[in-house]
Amino acid sequence: MLYCMICRGAGNLYEQMSGNTLSSSAVSNLSALVQALNAGDADEALKKHHLLVGTDWTGNQMWLPGVKTILTLTQQAGKTK
């Protein structure tokens, strides 16, 4: 079930990105989230996700929960090392 939610969300995000329908605010915040992940900072990426939810929920509610799940799992994995 969790896997399906993440896959559906990823598919929706891909459609929005390929169709150029994400707002500039969402693109900017998503870019900052990915940069934080690339830097290995799951805590900062989760903060960026919270910002996305607060500012860009409408129209992105299909993929934001799946991203949060991935971030939470990443954050938990980092704390167990």
Buried (B, 14 or more C-beta within 10 A) or exposed (E): EEEEBBEBBBEBBEEBBEEEEBBEEBBBBBEBBEEBBEEEBBEBBBBBBEBBBEBBEEBBEBBBBBBBBBBEEBBEEEEEE
